[in-house]
Amino acid sequence: MLMLCLLPWVPILCPVGIFSLLVMLAIAIIAASRDAIDHLRRLHQIPCTGCAYFTGCQYLKCTVNPSIALTEGAVACRDFAPNSHIQPLCTRHCK
């Protein structure tokens, strides 16, 4: 009996339900892409590669603060010293 009562509403409810699911999917994709862009902007603020203490070695990336080197914590590093000369990112000792 319940199915007979809902049967006239099925052609209206199905497209509305599908449309609402598509709208929610679009909103979720937009929110995820905004979060990813914000995260990438924060990562591009990491100053380690331009620091005098940055070694580029995979074993010891920074001689002063190795635990925060190349992480988001390095954005506000108090020991940052601008590198006055260009040094190779990795020496033969690190390979």
ZALUM-24359 format. One record per residue (C-alpha): residue number from 1; residue in one letter; x, y, z. Coordinates in Angstrom, 1 decimal, decimal comma. Last residue first. Layout:
residues N
resi_resn_u_v_w
NUM_A_X_Y_Z $
...
This chain:
residues 95
resi_resn_u_v_w
95_K_74,8_10,2_-2,4 $
94_C_75,3_12,5_0,5 $
93_H_79,1_12,7_0,4 $
92_R_79,0_13,6_-3,3 $
91_T_77,4_16,9_-2,5 $
90_C_73,8_17,7_-2,7 $
89_L_72,0_21,0_-3,2 $
88_P_75,1_22,6_-4,7 $
87_Q_75,8_26,0_-3,2 $
86_I_74,8_29,4_-4,4 $
85_H_76,3_32,2_-2,4 $
84_S_74,9_34,7_0,1 $
83_N_72,5_32,3_1,7 $
82_P_70,0_34,1_3,9 $
81_A_70,3_33,1_7,5 $
80_F_67,2_31,5_9,1 $
79_D_67,8_30,7_12,8 $
78_R_64,5_31,9_14,0 $
77_C_62,5_29,5_11,8 $
76_A_59,0_30,8_11,2 $
75_V_58,4_29,0_7,9 $
74_A_60,5_26,0_9,1 $
73_G_57,5_24,5_11,0 $
72_E_55,8_23,9_7,7 $
71_T_58,5_21,3_7,0 $
70_L_61,7_21,4_4,9 $
69_A_63,9_21,4_8,0 $
68_I_62,0_21,1_11,2 $
67_S_63,9_18,2_12,9 $
66_P_67,3_19,3_11,3 $
65_N_67,3_22,6_13,1 $
64_V_70,9_24,0_13,0 $
63_T_72,7_21,8_10,5 $
62_C_69,8_21,5_8,2 $
61_K_69,0_18,7_5,7 $
60_L_71,1_16,1_7,5 $
59_Y_70,6_12,6_5,9 $
58_Q_69,1_13,7_2,6 $
57_C_71,9_16,2_2,1 $
56_G_70,6_19,6_0,8 $
55_T_72,9_21,3_3,3 $
54_F_70,7_24,2_4,5 $
53_Y_72,5_26,3_7,0 $
52_A_73,0_29,3_4,7 $
51_C_69,3_29,4_4,0 $
50_G_67,7_29,8_0,5 $
49_T_66,6_26,2_0,3 $
48_C_65,1_26,3_3,8 $
47_P_62,6_29,2_3,2 $
46_I_59,3_27,3_3,4 $
45_Q_56,8_29,7_2,0 $
44_H_56,0_27,4_-1,0 $
43_L_54,6_24,9_1,5 $
42_R_52,0_27,4_2,8 $
41_R_50,8_28,1_-0,7 $
40_L_50,6_24,4_-1,4 $
39_H_48,4_23,9_1,6 $
38_D_46,1_26,7_0,6 $
37_I_45,8_25,2_-2,9 $
36_A_45,0_21,8_-1,5 $
35_D_42,3_23,2_0,8 $
34_R_40,7_25,1_-2,1 $
33_S_40,7_21,9_-4,2 $
32_A_39,1_20,0_-1,4 $
31_A_36,3_22,6_-0,9 $
30_I_35,6_22,7_-4,7 $
29_I_35,4_18,9_-4,9 $
28_A_33,1_18,7_-1,9 $
27_I_30,8_21,4_-3,4 $
26_A_30,7_19,5_-6,7 $
25_L_29,8_16,3_-5,0 $
24_M_27,1_18,0_-2,9 $
23_V_25,6_19,4_-6,1 $
22_L_25,7_16,0_-7,8 $
21_L_23,9_14,4_-4,9 $
20_S_21,3_17,1_-5,0 $
19_F_20,7_16,6_-8,7 $
18_I_20,4_12,8_-8,2 $
17_G_17,8_13,3_-5,4 $
16_V_15,8_15,8_-7,4 $
15_P_15,9_13,5_-10,5 $
14_C_14,6_10,6_-8,4 $
13_L_12,0_12,5_-6,4 $
12_I_9,9_13,8_-9,3 $
11_P_9,5_10,6_-11,3 $
10_V_9,1_8,6_-8,0 $
9_W_6,2_10,8_-6,7 $
8_P_3,4_9,0_-8,4 $
7_L_4,6_5,6_-7,0 $
6_L_4,8_6,7_-3,4 $
5_C_1,2_5,9_-2,5 $
4_L_1,3_2,6_-4,4 $
3_M_4,5_1,7_-2,6 $
2_L_2,9_2,4_0,8 $
1_M_0,0_0,0_0,0 $
